[in-house]
Structure formats: structure tokens, C-alpha cells
Amino acid sequence: MERVKLGGSEVEVSRICLGTMTFGNQTDEAVAHAQMDAALEVGMTFMDCAEMYPVNPVRRETVGLSEEIIGRWLGRTGQRNRVEVATKITGPSQMVRDGAPFDGATVTACIEQSLRRLQTDRIDLYQLHWPVRGSYGFRQNWAFDPSNQDKAATLVHMQDVLEALSAAERAGKIRAVGLSNESAWGLTRWCDVADRIGAPRMASIQNEYSPLYRLYDTDLAETAVNEDVTLLSYSPLAAGLLTGKYADDAMPEGSRAAVDKASGGLGNLGGRKTRRGIKAASAYGQLAAEHGWDVIHMVIAWQLTRPFKVVPIIGATTTGQLQHLIAGLDRELPDELRRGIERLHKAFPLPY
């Protein structure tokens, strides 16, 4: 598999990343280990995690479990030098640290905790899961209100966190740093503060990106290109909506929506499963079929045509699903199909 560098860092990763957020919940440990084996076999060496994983739902008692599962795989296989491990510190969340925001001291402590759970001496990419000042991610864009932000306090916070990240990098505990669920303004300021104090610059930004959710395409894309930051795109299949399995209000057993609903959630894929979203997903499925493509393979191939650096994160509940994803990773998207995707984007802009 092709390899790329994350932003301006020296960290080289596989062109596709394996997501692990279901490890320990929908995906048990044996299957999780089988998935990592399968990924490594095809050269997919980049694996993304977070201290709060697994999700769907997030539970206090399972915080850190996905990292532990990866750690046990690393310990069992001895493959640490063949893979790149990314993880994240959680932003304010009632399930983690009782909602307290992170500061430099918290970052330092959480890096140590992640290292212990991962059974490693270094983290290749350490990310800030979402900003302490709030985010428009997770469908919050519909009512986003930045009016209560304090610029001066935000810049002080950024310096404090970057100093902690810089110390961790000097100690060899992390190799590169990144953001997640950030805005163009936030990304710019993190880079500015890093430059001012001589701290590591952000190498990546992990935001949601799919044919159904393209908020990244404008201001953030411009910022990332100019600051040399790589997009790690999560939910490239819109949490499974683009697979077509939720058509006609279906709720397949064991699916993300079904598990969420059974756990007391809404079962709407984090706000993605709307009538407009289902209609748009159906249109993309039809487009793929007309060109003889599997819609899953079409969507991942499309991501690799974007005019900015991007590494899609693919995740699967089962090894079979992962093998199906892997089977289409070497296909290049024809121009005619790419133009069809752009036509549908204009017909179904931000359908959820």
C-alpha cells in the first residue's frame, strides 16, 4: 500500500488508516486482533484510537478499552515497529474526567496513561479529540454559536497544551501532533502559537468527511493546504449510511444504529440517519451501480482524488466487512464517476 507523510512531520503512514472505535464493544477482542492482522497483511499499518473508545455508546467503565486491546495485540505479535499508532485525548466529556477540560498537565498525564494501555513507549500521532472551546462537529453546526468564546484565554490554553506536547515530543513519547473536530480558525491559531513558541506544528486534523458531509471542502481545506496539514477523514461511509443498509427505514440487527437504539440512544447514526440523508445515500448507491462499482469502494476511491492531503479512516464491525473494504482499495476512480459524485453533491448538499 502507498505510504504518505502526515503534514510537515516525519511520520510516514499507510495511505489508508484502520479505525478502532468499536474494539471492545461491537467488535470483541478476538475479532479486533484478526482485523489488525488483516490490515497489516495488506500494508495498512496506520491505526487510529482514542482514550474514550470504544463508542456506541461511550461508557465510563469502558474508557481506554480499545487502547488496551491494541496494546495486547502489540504485545502478542511483537509488531510495534511495523505499525503507526494514533490516539487522542478527549475534550470535555461527562464520561471522561467528569467533563473537565484538558490543560497541559492533563495532556502529560493522559499521554502516560495511553502509553501504558497501548503497551508501547511512543505514540506516533497524538491528537486533541475536540477543542475545549466547543466544536461544530457532530451535527452541532446547525446551531453553532461562537459568541461566548474568549480569544485571549484560548491562546493561553493553546500555549499551555503545546508546551506539554513539546516536552512529550522531546522525551520521545510522541512523534507528531494533530487535531480533531477543529475549525479553520482553530487550526490556524494552533499553527501560529506553535510557530511562536517553537512547539511542534499540527500535522493532521481528523474531521468528518464523506460525500454526504463536506464542510471541510472550503475554509478548512484552504487552511490545511497552506499550513501543510493532512486530513484524517472519519466516517467516510457516513457511519454506514452510504452502504444502503438503512434504506426504507431498515434497522439491520447488529448495525451501529440498532446497537445505539438498544443502548438507549436514538438510533439515528448521530443525526445522520434522516430522510434526506437516506435519499442521498440511495442516489450515490445508484450512481455506483450504474458504473459497475460497489458504493463502498467508490466512496473510498473518491476520497483519494481530493485536491488536498487526505488519509481515509476505515472501520468495520466484522472481519468480513473489513475484507470487503480492503478488496476495493487498489481501484482508481474514473473521471466520469467523479463528475457524477460532484453532480450529486450539488443535488444533495449537506443532507443531514
Number of C-alpha atoms within 10 A of each C-alpha: 13 10 15 17 18 27 24 16 18 13 15 16 23 22 20 27 24 23 21 28 24 24 28 23 19 21 20 15 20 12 17 24 21 14 25 23 17 16 21 18 10 13 17 24 26 26 26 23 26 25 24 25 26 24 19 20 19 14 14 13 9 17 19 21 23 28 31 22 22 24 20 16 22 20 14 10 11 10 13 17 8 13 19 20 23 24 27 26 23 26 22 19 13 11 15 20 14 10 12 14 15 20 16 17 13 16 22 18 11 17 23 16 15 25 19 15 19 26 19 15 13 24 23 23 26 30 25 23 23 22 21 17 17 18 20 17 17 13 13 12 11 10 8 12 12 11 6 8 11 10 10 8 10 17 16 12 17 21 19 15 22 25 20 21 26 21 16 20 20 12 11 13 21 21 21 26 26 27 27 26 19 20 23 15 11 19 22 17 15 22 18 17 18 19 12 9 12 12 21 24 24 28 26 29 27 23 23 24 23 23 24 24 21 13 18 19 13 10 12 22 20 15 17 23 15 11 18 19 28 24 29 24 22 22 19 25 25 21 20 21 25 27 18 21 16 18 17 11 11 11 17 12 9 12 18 23 25 18 20 19 17 13 12 9 15 15 20 17 20 17 13 22 24 15 14 15 23 21 18 25 29 21 18 24 20 16 19 20 13 11 14 10 18 18 22 21 21 26 24 25 20 20 20 17 15 11 11 18 21 24 26 25 25 21 26 23 21 16 20 12 12 18 14 14 17 17 11 16 17 11 13 14 18 13 11 9 17 15 11 14 20 12 11 17 18 9 12 19 16 17 19 18
